[in-house]
Every structure is written in C-alpha cells, then in structure tokens.
C-alpha cells in the first residue's frame, strides 16, 4: 500500500493498462492509500515465516522497455511514499 497523494500514479496506471495479464494490478483502498499487487512467489524458510524474499517477474507480462519502466515507476512511488510519510510526522 502506498500513499494516494503521489505524483507518479498516472504513469503506473498507463503501464497497468498495457499489461498483457494480471501480473500487476492497482486498487484504490480508500482516500489515502492505493494498493499495488504483483503476482509472484514468496520464498522463506517455512510457510509461517515473516521474513523472506518476494520474487515477481514482469517481463512476461509487459513488452520490452515497458517492464523496466514499470519497475522504475514502482521504485519511485515507493521512495515518494516513504518521503511523504516522514513529512507527515
């Protein structure tokens, strides 16, 4: 979940619309937050473990440079969301 008040949401929406399957999805949770869902695999020591690595492959769902753009936009939104949350404190 990321803050809904960020600048790059329209860029991610454009990428999601061009996605060939449901590997990436965006859903408005409420007025303050938007959820980004990625289809992938959680790798951990066991099923109940809270620590692990999440792997998602966007290259099959998005053509060429659009995949790289999706990764960049997600990273940018995450950074902006962290900055936005710290400015609220």
N, CA, C and O atoms as CSV, one atom per row, in Angstrom:
chain,resi,resn,atom,element,x,y,z
A,1,UNK,N,N,0.841,-1.165,0.000
A,1,UNK,CA,C,0.000,0.000,0.000
A,1,UNK,C,C,0.889,1.232,0.000
A,1,UNK,O,O,1.860,1.333,0.750
A,2,UNK,N,N,0.526,2.148,-0.856
A,2,UNK,CA,C,1.281,3.392,-0.987
A,2,UNK,C,C,0.315,4.574,-0.896
A,2,UNK,O,O,-0.885,4.435,-1.136
A,3,UNK,N,N,0.851,5.710,-0.554
A,3,UNK,CA,C,0.038,6.915,-0.417
A,3,UNK,C,C,-0.620,7.279,-1.756
A,3,UNK,O,O,0.018,7.209,-2.806
A,4,UNK,N,N,-1.875,7.661,-1.708
A,4,UNK,CA,C,-2.609,8.051,-2.916
A,4,UNK,C,C,-2.252,9.458,-3.372
A,4,UNK,O,O,-2.680,9.880,-4.446
A,5,UNK,N,N,-1.482,10.191,-2.583
A,5,UNK,CA,C,-1.154,11.585,-2.886
A,5,UNK,C,C,0.146,11.750,-3.667
A,5,UNK,O,O,0.731,12.832,-3.656
A,6,UNK,N,N,0.600,10.721,-4.330
A,6,UNK,CA,C,1.890,10.771,-5.024
A,6,UNK,C,C,1.716,11.189,-6.484
A,6,UNK,O,O,0.637,11.045,-7.057
A,7,UNK,N,N,2.782,11.703,-7.071
A,7,UNK,CA,C,2.761,12.265,-8.424
A,7,UNK,C,C,2.718,11.221,-9.540
A,7,UNK,O,O,2.123,11.486,-10.584
A,8,UNK,N,N,3.317,10.061,-9.363
A,8,UNK,CA,C,3.546,9.108,-10.469
A,8,UNK,C,C,2.415,8.123,-10.728
A,8,UNK,O,O,2.561,7.250,-11.583
A,9,UNK,N,N,1.287,8.231,-10.017
A,9,UNK,CA,C,0.246,7.221,-10.178
A,9,UNK,C,C,-0.257,7.102,-11.613
A,9,UNK,O,O,-0.525,5.994,-12.079
A,10,UNK,N,N,-0.389,8.216,-12.318
A,10,UNK,CA,C,-0.896,8.146,-13.695
A,10,UNK,C,C,0.057,7.368,-14.597
A,10,UNK,O,O,-0.390,6.708,-15.535
A,11,UNK,N,N,1.359,7.434,-14.331
A,11,UNK,CA,C,2.329,6.661,-15.115
A,11,UNK,C,C,2.148,5.166,-14.886
A,11,UNK,O,O,2.185,4.378,-15.831
A,12,UNK,N,N,1.951,4.779,-13.621
A,12,UNK,CA,C,1.758,3.357,-13.325
A,12,UNK,C,C,0.439,2.860,-13.909
A,12,UNK,O,O,0.374,1.739,-14.413
A,13,UNK,N,N,-0.600,3.668,-13.848
A,13,UNK,CA,C,-1.894,3.282,-14.430
A,13,UNK,C,C,-1.743,2.978,-15.923
A,13,UNK,O,O,-2.330,2.017,-16.419
A,14,UNK,N,N,-0.968,3.783,-16.633
A,14,UNK,CA,C,-0.737,3.557,-18.065
A,14,UNK,C,C,-0.030,2.231,-18.298
A,14,UNK,O,O,-0.353,1.515,-19.246
A,15,UNK,N,N,0.935,1.895,-17.442
A,15,UNK,CA,C,1.652,0.625,-17.564
A,15,UNK,C,C,0.716,-0.543,-17.284
A,15,UNK,O,O,0.749,-1.548,-17.995
A,16,UNK,N,N,-0.116,-0.420,-16.256
A,16,UNK,CA,C,-1.052,-1.489,-15.895
A,16,UNK,C,C,-2.024,-1.756,-17.040
A,16,UNK,O,O,-2.349,-2.910,-17.318
A,17,UNK,N,N,-2.486,-0.709,-17.699
A,17,UNK,CA,C,-3.430,-0.872,-18.813
A,17,UNK,C,C,-2.801,-1.604,-19.989
A,17,UNK,O,O,-3.501,-2.281,-20.742
A,18,UNK,N,N,-1.479,-1.476,-20.157
A,18,UNK,CA,C,-0.792,-2.145,-21.261
A,18,UNK,C,C,-0.328,-3.553,-20.903
A,18,UNK,O,O,0.184,-4.277,-21.756
A,19,UNK,N,N,-0.506,-3.937,-19.648
A,19,UNK,CA,C,-0.096,-5.260,-19.198
A,19,UNK,C,C,-0.895,-6.333,-19.932
A,19,UNK,O,O,-2.096,-6.178,-20.153
A,20,UNK,N,N,-0.223,-7.420,-20.308
A,20,UNK,CA,C,-0.867,-8.490,-21.061
A,20,UNK,C,C,-1.637,-9.459,-20.178
A,20,UNK,O,O,-2.484,-10.202,-20.674
A,21,UNK,N,N,-1.361,-9.465,-18.882
A,21,UNK,CA,C,-2.097,-10.321,-17.954
A,21,UNK,C,C,-2.206,-9.608,-16.611
A,21,UNK,O,O,-1.983,-8.400,-16.533
A,22,UNK,N,N,-2.543,-10.330,-15.572
A,22,UNK,CA,C,-2.758,-9.690,-14.268
A,22,UNK,C,C,-1.531,-9.776,-13.363
A,22,UNK,O,O,-1.673,-9.930,-12.150
A,23,UNK,N,N,-0.341,-9.679,-13.925
A,23,UNK,CA,C,0.875,-9.715,-13.123
A,23,UNK,C,C,0.968,-8.499,-12.216
A,23,UNK,O,O,1.519,-8.587,-11.118
A,24,UNK,N,N,0.442,-7.381,-12.654
A,24,UNK,CA,C,0.458,-6.158,-11.854
A,24,UNK,C,C,-0.951,-5.551,-11.869
A,24,UNK,O,O,-1.597,-5.468,-12.914
A,25,UNK,N,N,-1.406,-5.133,-10.691
A,25,UNK,CA,C,-2.741,-4.541,-10.573
A,25,UNK,C,C,-2.696,-3.418,-9.547
A,25,UNK,O,O,-1.892,-3.446,-8.615
A,26,UNK,N,N,-3.568,-2.429,-9.728
A,26,UNK,CA,C,-3.653,-1.287,-8.823
A,26,UNK,C,C,-5.097,-1.186,-8.344
A,26,UNK,O,O,-6.033,-1.291,-9.137
A,27,UNK,N,N,-5.267,-0.980,-7.035
A,27,UNK,CA,C,-6.612,-0.903,-6.459
A,27,UNK,C,C,-6.659,0.225,-5.426
A,27,UNK,O,O,-5.818,0.278,-4.528
A,28,UNK,N,N,-7.631,1.121,-5.549
A,28,UNK,CA,C,-7.825,2.208,-4.581
A,28,UNK,C,C,-8.425,1.610,-3.314
A,28,UNK,O,O,-9.540,1.089,-3.350
A,29,UNK,N,N,-7.703,1.675,-2.193
A,29,UNK,CA,C,-8.184,1.127,-0.917
A,29,UNK,C,C,-9.145,2.084,-0.237
A,29,UNK,O,O,-10.232,1.700,0.193
A,30,UNK,N,N,-8.722,3.339,-0.148
A,30,UNK,CA,C,-9.542,4.396,0.437
A,30,UNK,C,C,-8.996,5.723,-0.088
A,30,UNK,O,O,-8.214,5.735,-1.039
A,31,UNK,N,N,-9.394,6.824,0.513
A,31,UNK,CA,C,-8.960,8.132,0.011
A,31,UNK,C,C,-7.459,8.359,0.188
A,31,UNK,O,O,-6.870,9.181,-0.514
A,32,UNK,N,N,-6.840,7.639,1.118
A,32,UNK,CA,C,-5.436,7.881,1.425
A,32,UNK,C,C,-4.457,6.889,0.810
A,32,UNK,O,O,-3.289,7.225,0.611
A,33,UNK,N,N,-4.909,5.670,0.504
A,33,UNK,CA,C,-3.973,4.634,0.069
A,33,UNK,C,C,-4.425,3.899,-1.188
A,33,UNK,O,O,-5.616,3.699,-1.429
A,34,UNK,N,N,-3.433,3.508,-1.974
A,34,UNK,CA,C,-3.631,2.692,-3.167
A,34,UNK,C,C,-2.766,1.448,-2.999
A,34,UNK,O,O,-1.610,1.532,-2.586
A,35,UNK,N,N,-3.334,0.309,-3.320
A,35,UNK,CA,C,-2.608,-0.952,-3.200
A,35,UNK,C,C,-2.104,-1.387,-4.568
A,35,UNK,O,O,-2.851,-1.385,-5.547
A,36,UNK,N,N,-0.840,-1.758,-4.625
A,36,UNK,CA,C,-0.250,-2.314,-5.835
A,36,UNK,C,C,-0.062,-3.802,-5.579
A,36,UNK,O,O,0.585,-4.187,-4.605
A,37,UNK,N,N,-0.617,-4.635,-6.441
A,37,UNK,CA,C,-0.485,-6.082,-6.300
A,37,UNK,C,C,0.373,-6.629,-7.426
A,37,UNK,O,O,0.178,-6.302,-8.597
A,38,UNK,N,N,1.316,-7.457,-7.053
A,38,UNK,CA,C,2.176,-8.134,-8.021
A,38,UNK,C,C,2.019,-9.635,-7.833
A,38,UNK,O,O,2.009,-10.119,-6.702
A,39,UNK,N,N,1.897,-10.371,-8.923
A,39,UNK,CA,C,1.847,-11.816,-8.840
A,39,UNK,C,C,3.282,-12.316,-8.798
A,39,UNK,O,O,4.100,-11.949,-9.641
A,40,UNK,N,N,3.582,-13.151,-7.817
A,40,UNK,CA,C,4.942,-13.647,-7.687
A,40,UNK,C,C,5.015,-14.787,-6.695
A,40,UNK,O,O,4.010,-15.428,-6.390
A,41,UNK,N,N,6.219,-15.035,-6.190
A,41,UNK,CA,C,6.475,-16.150,-5.287
A,41,UNK,C,C,7.172,-15.631,-4.033
A,41,UNK,O,O,8.129,-14.861,-4.114
A,42,UNK,N,N,6.681,-16.062,-2.878
A,42,UNK,CA,C,7.296,-15.732,-1.599
A,42,UNK,C,C,8.227,-16.884,-1.222
A,42,UNK,O,O,7.790,-18.031,-1.136
A,43,UNK,N,N,9.485,-16.586,-1.002
A,43,UNK,CA,C,10.470,-17.599,-0.633
A,43,UNK,C,C,10.905,-17.316,0.797
A,43,UNK,O,O,11.443,-16.250,1.099
A,44,UNK,N,N,10.663,-18.289,1.672
A,44,UNK,CA,C,11.013,-18.139,3.083
A,44,UNK,C,C,11.433,-19.501,3.632
A,44,UNK,O,O,11.298,-20.526,2.963
A,45,UNK,N,N,11.941,-19.491,4.851
A,45,UNK,CA,C,12.408,-20.724,5.471
A,45,UNK,C,C,11.259,-21.716,5.664
A,45,UNK,O,O,11.445,-22.917,5.465
A,46,UNK,N,N,10.070,-21.228,6.053
A,46,UNK,CA,C,8.872,-22.061,6.135
A,46,UNK,C,C,7.642,-21.197,5.882
A,46,UNK,O,O,7.759,-19.975,5.787
A,47,UNK,N,N,6.467,-21.809,5.772
A,47,UNK,CA,C,5.249,-21.077,5.375
A,47,UNK,C,C,4.828,-20.000,6.367
A,47,UNK,O,O,4.192,-19.024,5.970
A,48,UNK,N,N,5.161,-20.150,7.635
A,48,UNK,CA,C,4.724,-19.161,8.621
A,48,UNK,C,C,5.780,-18.081,8.894
A,48,UNK,O,O,5.580,-17.219,9.750
A,49,UNK,N,N,6.873,-18.128,8.184
A,49,UNK,CA,C,7.960,-17.177,8.389
A,49,UNK,C,C,7.583,-15.796,7.843
A,49,UNK,O,O,7.072,-15.683,6.729
A,50,UNK,N,N,7.840,-14.743,8.637
A,50,UNK,CA,C,7.542,-13.377,8.214
A,50,UNK,C,C,8.669,-12.755,7.404
A,50,UNK,O,O,8.458,-11.756,6.717
A,51,UNK,N,N,9.854,-13.329,7.477
A,51,UNK,CA,C,10.996,-12.807,6.735
A,51,UNK,C,C,11.262,-13.702,5.532
A,51,UNK,O,O,11.249,-14.929,5.633
A,52,UNK,N,N,11.504,-13.062,4.395
A,52,UNK,CA,C,11.778,-13.813,3.187
A,52,UNK,C,C,12.016,-12.873,2.018
A,52,UNK,O,O,12.275,-11.683,2.192
A,53,UNK,N,N,11.922,-13.428,0.846
A,53,UNK,CA,C,12.135,-12.669,-0.389
A,53,UNK,C,C,10.921,-12.880,-1.285
A,53,UNK,O,O,10.459,-14.007,-1.464
A,54,UNK,N,N,10.410,-11.789,-1.845
A,54,UNK,CA,C,9.312,-11.873,-2.800
A,54,UNK,C,C,9.876,-11.674,-4.194
A,54,UNK,O,O,10.545,-10.675,-4.458
A,55,UNK,N,N,9.612,-12.619,-5.089
A,55,UNK,CA,C,10.078,-12.534,-6.477
A,55,UNK,C,C,8.889,-12.360,-7.408
A,55,UNK,O,O,7.919,-13.116,-7.349
A,56,UNK,N,N,8.978,-11.362,-8.259
A,56,UNK,CA,C,7.941,-11.128,-9.257
A,56,UNK,C,C,8.628,-10.858,-10.586
A,56,UNK,O,O,9.590,-10.093,-10.657
A,57,UNK,N,N,8.129,-11.488,-11.625
A,57,UNK,CA,C,8.699,-11.281,-12.953
A,57,UNK,C,C,7.693,-10.529,-13.805
A,57,UNK,O,O,6.601,-11.022,-14.087
A,58,UNK,N,N,8.078,-9.325,-14.210
A,58,UNK,CA,C,7.200,-8.506,-15.034
A,58,UNK,C,C,7.470,-8.682,-16.514
A,58,UNK,O,O,6.642,-8.284,-17.333
A,59,UNK,N,N,8.590,-9.260,-16.880
A,59,UNK,CA,C,8.986,-9.298,-18.290
A,59,UNK,C,C,8.040,-10.119,-19.161
A,59,UNK,O,O,7.883,-9.807,-20.341
A,60,UNK,N,N,7.405,-11.160,-18.619
A,60,UNK,CA,C,6.461,-11.939,-19.418
A,60,UNK,C,C,5.162,-11.185,-19.671
A,60,UNK,O,O,4.496,-11.394,-20.685
A,61,UNK,N,N,4.813,-10.309,-18.740
A,61,UNK,CA,C,3.530,-9.604,-18.826
A,61,UNK,C,C,3.625,-8.298,-19.597
A,61,UNK,O,O,2.631,-7.829,-20.151
A,62,UNK,N,N,4.810,-7.711,-19.637
A,62,UNK,CA,C,4.957,-6.395,-20.250
A,62,UNK,C,C,6.013,-6.449,-21.340
A,62,UNK,O,O,7.085,-7.015,-21.125
A,63,UNK,N,N,5.741,-5.880,-22.494
A,63,UNK,CA,C,6.719,-5.901,-23.571
A,63,UNK,C,C,7.943,-5.030,-23.296
A,63,UNK,O,O,7.811,-3.897,-22.834
A,64,UNK,N,N,9.128,-5.560,-23.579
A,64,UNK,CA,C,10.405,-4.854,-23.582
A,64,UNK,C,C,10.635,-3.796,-22.534
A,64,UNK,O,O,10.648,-4.091,-21.338
A,65,UNK,N,N,10.819,-2.554,-22.973
A,65,UNK,CA,C,11.177,-1.464,-22.069
A,65,UNK,C,C,10.043,-1.083,-21.124
A,65,UNK,O,O,10.277,-0.410,-20.121
A,66,UNK,N,N,8.822,-1.502,-21.430
A,66,UNK,CA,C,7.698,-1.216,-20.541
A,66,UNK,C,C,7.897,-1.908,-19.192
A,66,UNK,O,O,7.505,-1.368,-18.157
A,67,UNK,N,N,8.500,-3.093,-19.194
A,67,UNK,CA,C,8.808,-3.809,-17.962
A,67,UNK,C,C,9.772,-2.993,-17.109
A,67,UNK,O,O,9.544,-2.810,-15.914
A,68,UNK,N,N,10.842,-2.504,-17.716
A,68,UNK,CA,C,11.818,-1.684,-16.993
A,68,UNK,C,C,11.157,-0.420,-16.466
A,68,UNK,O,O,11.459,0.031,-15.361
A,69,UNK,N,N,10.265,0.144,-17.248
A,69,UNK,CA,C,9.559,1.353,-16.828
A,69,UNK,C,C,8.665,1.059,-15.623
A,69,UNK,O,O,8.596,1.860,-14.690
A,70,UNK,N,N,7.980,-0.087,-15.640
A,70,UNK,CA,C,7.118,-0.465,-14.508
A,70,UNK,C,C,7.939,-0.603,-13.238
A,70,UNK,O,O,7.536,-0.114,-12.183
A,71,UNK,N,N,9.077,-1.259,-13.330
A,71,UNK,CA,C,9.945,-1.414,-12.157
A,71,UNK,C,C,10.419,-0.055,-11.648
A,71,UNK,O,O,10.423,0.189,-10.442
A,72,UNK,N,N,10.814,0.825,-12.556
A,72,UNK,CA,C,11.280,2.155,-12.168
A,72,UNK,C,C,10.168,2.948,-11.499
A,72,UNK,O,O,10.399,3.590,-10.474
A,73,UNK,N,N,8.959,2.914,-12.067
A,73,UNK,CA,C,7.832,3.669,-11.511
A,73,UNK,C,C,7.466,3.133,-10.125
A,73,UNK,O,O,7.208,3.918,-9.213
A,74,UNK,N,N,7.441,1.813,-9.954
A,74,UNK,CA,C,7.144,1.236,-8.642
A,74,UNK,C,C,8.180,1.660,-7.601
A,74,UNK,O,O,7.837,1.999,-6.468
A,75,UNK,N,N,9.446,1.634,-8.001
A,75,UNK,CA,C,10.509,2.049,-7.097
A,75,UNK,C,C,10.352,3.524,-6.721
A,75,UNK,O,O,10.496,3.895,-5.556
A,76,UNK,N,N,10.056,4.353,-7.711
A,76,UNK,CA,C,9.871,5.791,-7.495
A,76,UNK,C,C,8.677,6.049,-6.567
A,76,UNK,O,O,8.765,6.875,-5.658
A,77,UNK,N,N,7.569,5.350,-6.794
A,77,UNK,CA,C,6.395,5.505,-5.933
A,77,UNK,C,C,6.715,5.095,-4.500
A,77,UNK,O,O,6.288,5.759,-3.555
A,78,UNK,N,N,7.459,4.010,-4.335
A,78,UNK,CA,C,7.843,3.550,-3.005
A,78,UNK,C,C,8.694,4.612,-2.305
A,78,UNK,O,O,8.464,4.919,-1.135
A,79,UNK,N,N,9.680,5.174,-3.021
A,79,UNK,CA,C,10.532,6.218,-2.435
A,79,UNK,C,C,9.712,7.456,-2.054
A,79,UNK,O,O,9.876,8.005,-0.964
A,80,UNK,N,N,8.833,7.887,-2.955
A,80,UNK,CA,C,7.997,9.059,-2.688
A,80,UNK,C,C,7.069,8.808,-1.508
A,80,UNK,O,O,6.825,9.709,-0.705
A,81,UNK,N,N,6.551,7.589,-1.399
A,81,UNK,CA,C,5.652,7.249,-0.308
A,81,UNK,C,C,6.370,7.315,1.033
A,81,UNK,O,O,5.813,7.799,2.018
A,82,UNK,N,N,7.612,6.826,1.068
A,82,UNK,CA,C,8.406,6.911,2.299
A,82,UNK,C,C,8.650,8.370,2.681
A,82,UNK,O,O,8.518,8.741,3.847
A,83,UNK,N,N,9.006,9.192,1.699
A,83,UNK,CA,C,9.259,10.616,1.948
A,83,UNK,C,C,7.980,11.315,2.405
A,83,UNK,O,O,8.014,12.154,3.305
A,84,UNK,N,N,6.846,10.965,1.777
A,84,UNK,CA,C,5.570,11.581,2.124
A,84,UNK,C,C,5.172,11.223,3.564
A,84,UNK,O,O,4.709,12.080,4.317
A,85,UNK,N,N,5.357,9.949,3.938
A,85,UNK,CA,C,5.020,9.522,5.288
A,85,UNK,C,C,5.888,10.211,6.331
A,85,UNK,O,O,5.390,10.602,7.387
A,86,UNK,N,N,7.208,10.367,6.043
A,86,UNK,CA,C,8.069,11.027,7.016
A,86,UNK,C,C,7.757,12.510,7.130
A,86,UNK,O,O,7.961,13.095,8.194
A,87,UNK,N,N,7.269,13.135,6.067
A,87,UNK,CA,C,6.936,14.564,6.159
A,87,UNK,C,C,5.656,14.782,6.968
A,87,UNK,O,O,5.425,15.883,7.469
A,88,UNK,N,N,4.826,13.751,7.101
A,88,UNK,CA,C,3.611,13.865,7.893
A,88,UNK,C,C,3.887,13.786,9.389
A,88,UNK,O,O,3.064,14.219,10.196
A,89,UNK,N,N,5.025,13.244,9.761
A,89,UNK,CA,C,5.350,13.069,11.188
A,89,UNK,C,C,5.872,14.313,11.811
A,89,UNK,O,O,6.188,14.321,13.001
